[in-house]
Amino acid sequence: MTVFDSLASGYDLGMLPLEAAILRRMRRRAFPGVAGQVLELGVGTGVNLPLYPPEATIVAVDHSAPMLRQALRRPARAPVCAVQADIHHLPFRDGAFDAVTGSLVFCSVTEPGRALAEVHRVLRPGGRLVLLEHTRGRGLGAWLTDRLHPLWFAWNGVCHLNRETARAVHQAGFRLLREETRVLGIFRLLEGVK
Ligand SMILES: C[S@@+](CC[C@H](N)C(=O)[O-])C[C@H]1O[C@@H](n2cnc3c(N)ncnc32)[C@H](O)[C@@H]1O
C-alpha cells in the first residue's frame, strides 16, 4: 500500500490546473520523439501514454496497483504493458530498453541515486533517459522551493520540492543532452544518454 493508491481516482482532476498551465506543453515536447522498447517509470494514471508514437512499445512501471489500473484505461497508439514494481529494484535484464522515461517521479522516489543506478543498468549503451520533473528551482526559485519544502513534505510525506534531479542524473553516469526549464527553473525537461 502506497500513498499513491488513495490518490489514483482523483489524481487527474487534481492535476488539471497544473497540466493546463505548464505540464501539458512540456509533456508534448518530451515524449512524442521517444521510440523503440521504452520503459516508463512511475506511469501513474498514464498521462504520457497517448503521446508515444505507434512504433514504440511501452513497459509502464508503477508500485501502485490502483495507478496502473487507471493507466491501462488510457488510450494509446503504442502497445502498453503494465508491470507493478519498485523503481529501486527493476525486474528487467541489463540493457533491455532503448529509452527510459518518467514524469514527476524523482520527487517522490525514496533513493534517487539508487533508482537512477537501476535505470542506468536497464538502458542499453547509447539509450536515452527523458524526464519531466519538478525540482529545486534557480535563483528565486531555489529560495522558494527550499522554503516551501519542509511544510509541503510534512503535509504529504512523499514529495520533495527541492530535489537536484539534473545533478543526480549526471552523477548516475548520464551525459545530459537537453535541459529545458520553466517557472524559475522549477519544472525541467531533462534528456540524457547512457
Ligand atoms: C506524482 S505521480 C506522477 C504520475 C505520472 N508520471 C504523471 O506524470 O502524472 C508519481 C508516480 O510514481 C509512482 N512511484 C513513486 N515512487 C515509486 C517507486 N519507488 N517505484 C514505482 N513507482 C513509484 C507513484 O505510485 C505515482 O504513480
The ligand as an SDF file (V2000), in Angstrom:
LIG
                    3D

 27 29  0  0  0  0  0  0  0  0999 V2000
    3.3460   12.2140   -8.8230 C   0  0  0  0  0  0  0  0  0  0  0  0
    2.9260   10.6950   -9.5720 S   0  0  0  0  0  0  0  0  0  0  0  0
    3.2940   11.0230  -11.2860 C   0  0  0  0  0  0  0  0  0  0  0  0
    2.4770   10.1840  -12.2080 C   0  0  0  0  0  0  0  0  0  0  0  0
    2.6990   10.4350  -13.7060 C   0  0  0  0  0  0  0  0  0  0  0  0
    4.0140   10.0240  -14.1080 N   0  0  0  0  0  0  0  0  0  0  0  0
    2.4490   11.8750  -14.0820 C   0  0  0  0  0  0  0  0  0  0  0  0
    3.2950   12.4960  -14.7300 O   0  0  0  0  0  0  0  0  0  0  0  0
    1.3590   12.3910  -13.7750 O   0  0  0  0  0  0  0  0  0  0  0  0
    4.2850    9.6440   -9.0990 C   0  0  0  0  0  0  0  0  0  0  0  0
    4.0660    8.1990   -9.5130 C   0  0  0  0  0  0  0  0  0  0  0  0
    5.2730    7.4700   -9.2740 O   0  0  0  0  0  0  0  0  0  0  0  0
    4.9860    6.2780   -8.6110 C   0  0  0  0  0  0  0  0  0  0  0  0
    6.1570    5.9170   -7.7900 N   0  0  0  0  0  0  0  0  0  0  0  0
    6.7360    6.6700   -6.8270 C   0  0  0  0  0  0  0  0  0  0  0  0
    7.7870    6.0100   -6.2880 N   0  0  0  0  0  0  0  0  0  0  0  0
    7.8460    4.8110   -6.9320 C   0  0  0  0  0  0  0  0  0  0  0  0
    8.7110    3.6910   -6.8230 C   0  0  0  0  0  0  0  0  0  0  0  0
    9.7010    3.6590   -5.9330 N   0  0  0  0  0  0  0  0  0  0  0  0
    8.5010    2.6390   -7.6250 N   0  0  0  0  0  0  0  0  0  0  0  0
    7.4720    2.6550   -8.5340 C   0  0  0  0  0  0  0  0  0  0  0  0
    6.6260    3.6820   -8.6850 N   0  0  0  0  0  0  0  0  0  0  0  0
    6.8170    4.7600   -7.8980 C   0  0  0  0  0  0  0  0  0  0  0  0
    3.7420    6.5870   -7.7780 C   0  0  0  0  0  0  0  0  0  0  0  0
    2.9930    5.4230   -7.4350 O   0  0  0  0  0  0  0  0  0  0  0  0
    2.9700    7.5170   -8.7090 C   0  0  0  0  0  0  0  0  0  0  0  0
    2.0990    6.8360   -9.5630 O   0  0  0  0  0  0  0  0  0  0  0  0
  1  2  1  0
  2  3  1  0
  2 10  1  0
  3  4  1  0
  4  5  1  0
  5  6  1  0
  5  7  1  0
  7  8  2  0
  7  9  1  0
 10 11  1  0
 11 12  1  0
 11 26  1  0
 12 13  1  0
 13 14  1  0
 13 24  1  0
 14 15  1  0
 14 23  1  0
 15 16  2  0
 16 17  1  0
 17 18  1  0
 17 23  2  0
 18 19  1  0
 18 20  2  0
 20 21  1  0
 21 22  2  0
 22 23  1  0
 24 25  1  0
 24 26  1  0
 26 27  1  0
M  CHG  2   2   1   9  -1
M  END
$$$$
